[in-house]
């Protein structure tokens, strides 16, 4: 397990057998670049600056799918990208579920997202509609 408080993740490339990485409470954004960590199964990015601006979150999720192929647990709580009604009153459970479908569409091996186990129904819905589930509400 590695606990890292930083803005640069350059040194992680020397830990190719890393299995768990906690990067909570940093200033990491959608431009986060991890080295290839083929054994990483748990990644927490809680309370950072990850958002759904433009296609940047899609790019980040595509990057994670490529460099952490064994990822099974991901947590993005406390980021703008994770619409949580406890953090933002304008968001509701439907927003959160759409976010889950979108993330699961990109990261198909996840078993847990945030604090919830991924269900078979969610996985099926993510395959069918996940690409269209960015959380965007009209004003």
ABEGO torsion letter per residue (X at the ends): XBBBBBABAAAAAABAABABBBABGBABBAABBBBBBAABABBBABGBABBABEAAAAAAAAAAAAABAABABBBABGBAABBBAAABAABBAAAAAAAAAAAAAABAABABBEABBBBAAAAAAAAAAAAAABBBBBX
